[in-house]
Amino acid sequence: APICNPTEAPWGKKALPLYLGDDKKKWKEYDTVELIKKYKGPSFRILVDQGTADSFESADKKSKNEHQLRPDVLQKACDDAGIALCLRMQEGYDHSYYFISSFVQDHLKYHAAYLTGILRWCPDSLPSASVFSILAEPPSTAGQEIECLAAVAFEPKKPLSMVKVKVGPPQKGEVRIKHTAVALCHTDAYTLEGSDPEGLFPCILGHEASGIVESIGEGVTGFVPGDHVIPCYQAYCGCCQFCKRPDINLCTSVRKFTGAGVMAGDG
């Protein structure tokens, strides 16, 4: 329950001069909303928990604590700046230590994920709004063929070509993902050099990626648009003998399609 815009909050106007003097330009250097307004760096995500019964964000006109926190102003600043804010309004919680103790573990794991690069926390069940997922309305492209720019390998040992490719809508049991980060690994190099017997051309390299679910196909229940995901190298049917083994999930039933360069739904 942060004081999101202290330069405009009664508390901030009282406390900031005592710490920083009367120069209001200096105040803005310690104001989250003001810092977001001028931020030009790489994209990032903010996690905020706010209790709906917090008396310091009271709508009561008679309360001296009215609108001290202003998460609504933070939300607008993030929307305007294109910054992903996960603002979780926790029903019935106030400004007490019990509120902090109820959710502080999520915040510690969230910051640990940023500092280490290791995903350390996910919601208990999906679909759920979390620091790695934001509830989203189905985009206008859902159910439609879309056009994307891709680095395509047309033949072994040749430079990649930037071309526009068409991506069909997800079919039954499929998820279409908007990739936000992609890495090339040794397997990609093995394919590009022409050594991989299953390395078919043309192909789009970079199977190690992260992204956001853009739309889902019929029958998909484990994901919703807006989920942040890490795609697996090999699709998973969940039924074959390899998927059921505890130490390996190199799915053989799906691999017979992907090894031939097609999706199972196209096979």
N, C-alpha and C positions, 0 to 999 in steps of 0.2 A: 504494500500500500504506500507507494512513494509519493512525495510532494512533487508532482510532475513539472509544474511551472512556477517555481518559488518566487520569481521576480514579480509575479502577478498575484500571489497568494498572500493573505494577511500575515501568516507566520513568517513568510520569506521577507516581506517588507519590513518586518520588525527585526529579524535576525541578521539579514545580510549586511546592513550598515555597521553592525557591531563587529562583524568579522572582516569586512572588505572596505568599509568606508562608504561615502555617499556617491561614488562613481557607479552609476547603474550599468555602464558598459562592462565593468568588471563582474557585476552580478551575473550577467548573461553567460559568462564562462563556466558557471556552476549550475546552469539551468538546462535540464535535459531537453525541453522543448526548443529552446533557443539554439542549442547545439545541433539538434536534428535539422532545424531550418536551414542551417548553413553547411551541413555535412555533404561532402562531395566524394567520399572514399568508396571502397568496395561495399557490396551489399552485405547485410548482416541481419540477425533476428534478435528481437527483444522479448523477454518473458516478463509479464507483470501479473500478479495476482491481486485482486481487489475484492474486499467483502462488500456485499450489497447492503449490509446493515451497519456500515462504518459511519459513526456519528460525525467524523471529520470530513465526510463528503455528503453532508446532510442537505436535503432540499428544503429544510425548514427555514423560512425567512427570518424567524426569530432566533435561530441558533447562531451563537458567535463563532461557531466552527464551520459555518456554511462554506462549501466549496474550497476547502484547503488543498485538496489532492488533485483534482481535475484530470482524471484519466481520459475524459472525453477530449480535452485539448491535446493530450499526448497522442491519442488515436488519430486526430485530424492531422497533426504535424507529420506523423508517420505515413499516413495515406498520401499526403501532398509530396513527401520526399521519396516515396516508393520503398519505404523500409517496412519489413514484415514484423508487425507487432502481434504477439500472441497475448491478448488481454483476457485473462480468465476471471470472469465475474463469479465469485464464490457465494452462492446463495446462503444468506443468513449469518455470515461471518462478520464480525465487527473489527475493531482496531487493536484487539488484545494480543497478548503473548500466545494465547491458544491458537489464534489465527496463524501467527508466524510459525509455531511449532508444527502445525498441520501440513504446511506446504514447503517449509524450508528445505527439506530433503530433495524435492524436485529441483529446486534452484541450485543446490550444490552439485547435483548430478549434471544439470544443464551446463553450468559453467565448466565443470570438469570435461565435458564433451568438447567444448570450444577450445580449452587449453591443451588437450591431448589429441584431439582429432578422433577419439574413439567414442562411438555411440554408446552411452552409458544408461540411458533411460528412455523407455517408450511407455505409452499408456497401457493400462492393464488390459484393455479390450479395444478393438476397432469396430466401427469408426468412432474416433474420439478426438476432440480438439486437444492438441498437445504442443509442446515447443517444436515438434517435428511435423506437425500437421495443422493446417488451418481449414476450417469448414469453408467450402467453396461451392458456389452455384455452378452447375454444368456450363462449361464455356460454350460460346456460339459455334465452335467447331465440332462439338460432340456429335458423333454419328455421321460426320462428313469426311471426305478425303481432304487431306491438307498437303500443302507444299512446303518443303523445308530445304535449307541449304546444308549440304553434307560434303565431307572430304571423302571422295570415292577412289578406291584402288581399282583400276580397270585391268591391270595386268601385273605380274610379278616384277619386282626390281625397278619399278617406274614411279616417278613422283605422283603424289595424290592430286586429284583434280577437284576443285570446288564446283559442284554442280547442284542444280535444284532437283530434288527427288519428290515423288508423291508417296504419301503414307496413307493407306486405307484406314477406315474406322476399325476399332477393335471388334473382333468376332466373338462368338460364344466362348467364354472362359479366358478371354484375352484382356489385357490392360495396355492402354497407350500412354507412354511416359514422355514428358517433355524433359529432355536431359539438360541439366544445368552445369555439369562438370563431367569430363571424360578423360580417361588416362589410357595411354598405349602401353602394353606390357610386352614381355618376351614372346608370348603366344602371337600377338599381332605382328611382331617382327618376323617370327617364324613363318607366318602366313605370307607376309609381303615378300619375303625372299624366295618364295616358291617351294619351300620344303614341306609344307603341311599337305598331306594327301587329301585332307578334307577342305583345303583352302580353295574355295571356288571364287572366281572373278566374273563380273565386278563385285566388290564387297565394300562395306563401310566398317572400318576397323574401330576398335575402342570399346571392348565389352565390359571394361571396368568403369562404372559410371555411377552417378547419383542424379536424381531428378524428382519431378513432381507428377503425380498421376493426373493426366489431362482428361481422360474419359475411360469408361469401362464397358466391357461387352456383356452380353446376356449371361446371367447366372453367376456373375462375380459378386461375392459377398464379403470378402476380406479386405477390400479397399474401396475408398471413395475418392472422387476428384478433390485434389488439394493435399492428399497424403504425400509426404516426403519419403522416398524409397531408395533403396540400393538394389539395382537389378542383379540377379545371379547370372553367372556365366552360362549356365545350362538350365533350360526350362525344367519344371518339376511337375510330374503328373500325380505323384503321391500314391500310386497304386502298384507300380512295378516292383520287382524284387530289390532293385538297387535303391529306390526311394524309401523302402521300408527298412533298410539297414541303418543302424544308428551312426555309423562312421563314414558314410558316403551317400551322396544323392546324385551321382552322375546318371541321370535318368536315361535309360536305354529306349523306352518307348517313344519319347519325344525326340531323342537324338537322331533317330532314323529319318526324321523330317528336317531338323536343323542341319544335319550333316549333308543333306541334299540341297540346302540353301532355300528351304521354304518353311513357312509356319505350318504347325499341325493342322490348323483350320483350312489351309490352302492345299493340303496334301490329298 
